[in-house]
Amino acid sequence: MEDIALVPALVAGAVALACAVAGGVLTRLGPWYDQLRKPSFQPPDWLFGPAWTVIFTLTAIAGYRAWMGAAPADATWILALFLVNALLNAAWSGFFFTMRRPDWALCEVALLWLSIIVLIVAIWPIDLTAAALLIPYLFWVSFAAVLNLAVVRLNAPFGAKTASE
């Protein structure tokens, strides 16, 4: 039985780690980011790494608990929901930092936020604790969306070539 429990733990951890690594690779800080006007309520840059580490850890635990509590027929779609969420999470970094399109990232963050709501609602009947572990993620992405909106308002328009490009 312990070997059976190991697979969901490894998969949940691997998905969370892959999402974190993808987001890190796609997050390119530098002159472009440094020159953006940012809202006064933006936390210092060093806080984002620890915050995401906690969130990815809680998400992996939630995924593991939901998978273990689900009926075998439901485990596949639960995994699919977590994978879609991970892709949306990494895509936000790609839009914002790699493509330098905070405006597109603002549209995409709505899908990310919705995917977290879908996860919470889907796993709530399976494991209340797993659903509750996703609430900090929802709050953090909500805050990130507000930051994203502020950056768009302070810096728009985006997409035009600059002299440095």
C-alpha positions in Angstrom: 0.0 0.0 0.0 2.9 2.4 0.7 4.1 2.1 -2.9 0.7 3.1 -4.1 0.8 6.3 -1.9 4.2 7.1 -3.2 3.1 7.6 -6.8 0.7 10.5 -6.0 3.2 12.1 -3.7 5.9 12.0 -6.4 3.6 13.2 -9.1 2.2 16.1 -6.9 5.7 17.1 -6.0 7.0 16.8 -9.5 4.1 19.0 -10.9 4.7 21.6 -8.3 8.4 21.6 -8.9 8.1 21.7 -12.6 5.7 24.7 -12.3 8.1 26.5 -10.0 11.0 25.9 -12.3 9.1 26.9 -15.4 7.9 30.1 -13.7 11.5 30.8 -12.6 12.9 30.3 -16.0 10.2 32.5 -17.6 10.8 35.2 -15.0 13.4 37.5 -16.4 14.1 40.5 -14.2 16.4 43.1 -15.6 16.3 46.6 -17.0 12.9 46.3 -18.5 11.3 45.1 -15.2 13.4 47.5 -13.1 12.2 50.5 -15.2 8.5 49.7 -14.8 6.6 51.9 -12.5 5.2 49.8 -9.7 2.5 50.5 -7.1 3.6 51.6 -3.7 2.1 48.5 -2.1 4.2 46.1 -4.1 6.2 43.8 -1.8 10.0 43.7 -2.2 11.2 41.4 -4.9 12.9 39.0 -2.4 9.5 38.1 -0.9 8.1 36.5 -4.1 10.4 33.5 -4.0 9.5 32.4 -0.4 5.8 33.1 -1.0 5.7 30.9 -4.1 7.7 28.2 -2.3 5.0 28.1 0.4 2.2 28.2 -2.1 3.7 25.4 -4.3 4.3 23.3 -1.2 0.7 23.7 -0.1 -0.5 23.0 -3.6 1.5 19.8 -3.8 0.1 18.6 -0.5 -3.4 19.5 -1.6 -2.9 17.6 -4.9 -1.6 14.6 -3.0 -4.5 14.6 -0.5 -7.1 15.1 -3.2 -5.6 12.3 -5.3 -5.5 9.9 -2.4 -9.1 10.7 -1.3 -10.6 10.5 -4.8 -12.2 7.5 -6.2 -10.0 5.9 -8.9 -12.2 7.2 -11.7 -11.9 10.8 -10.4 -8.1 10.8 -9.8 -7.4 11.4 -13.5 -9.6 14.5 -13.8 -8.2 15.9 -10.6 -4.7 15.5 -11.9 -5.8 17.2 -15.2 -7.2 20.1 -13.2 -3.9 20.5 -11.3 -1.9 20.3 -14.6 -4.1 22.9 -16.3 -3.5 25.2 -13.3 0.2 24.6 -13.4 0.3 25.5 -17.1 -1.7 28.7 -16.5 0.6 29.6 -13.6 3.7 29.3 -15.7 2.1 31.0 -18.7 1.5 34.1 -16.5 5.3 34.5 -16.0 5.8 34.0 -19.7 3.4 36.7 -20.7 4.5 39.2 -18.0 8.3 38.7 -17.9 9.4 36.9 -21.1 7.0 38.5 -23.6 6.9 41.8 -21.6 3.2 42.0 -21.9 1.7 42.8 -18.5 -1.6 43.6 -20.3 -1.8 40.0 -21.7 -0.7 38.7 -18.3 -3.6 40.6 -16.7 -6.1 38.8 -19.0 -4.4 35.4 -18.4 -4.4 35.9 -14.6 -8.2 35.8 -14.7 -8.0 32.3 -16.1 -5.4 31.3 -13.5 -7.6 32.7 -10.7 -10.6 30.8 -12.1 -8.6 27.6 -12.3 -7.9 27.9 -8.6 -11.6 28.3 -7.8 -12.4 25.3 -10.0 -9.7 23.2 -8.1 -11.1 24.3 -4.7 -14.7 23.5 -5.7 -13.7 20.2 -7.3 -11.8 18.9 -4.4 -13.9 20.3 -1.6 -16.2 17.2 -1.5 -13.2 14.9 -1.6 -11.0 16.5 1.0 -11.9 19.7 2.8 -8.4 20.2 4.1 -6.9 19.9 0.6 -9.4 22.5 -0.6 -8.5 24.8 2.3 -4.7 24.4 1.5 -5.4 26.2 -1.8 -6.9 29.3 -0.2 -3.5 31.0 0.3 -2.8 30.4 -3.3 -6.1 32.0 -4.3 -5.3 35.0 -2.1 -1.8 35.4 -3.4 -3.0 35.2 -7.0 -5.7 37.7 -6.2 -3.1 40.1 -4.8 -0.8 39.4 -7.8 -3.7 40.3 -10.1 -4.2 43.6 -8.3 -0.4 44.3 -8.7 -0.6 43.3 -12.4 -3.5 45.7 -12.9 -1.6 48.5 -11.2 1.5 47.9 -13.4 -0.7 48.0 -16.5 -2.3 51.2 -15.4 1.0 52.8 -14.5 2.9 51.7 -17.6 0.5 51.1 -20.6 0.7 50.9 -23.5 2.7 47.7 -24.0 3.9 46.1 -27.2 5.5 49.1 -28.9 9.2 48.7 -29.7 11.5 50.9 -27.7 14.9 52.3 -28.6 16.6 49.7 -26.4 15.0 46.8 -28.2 
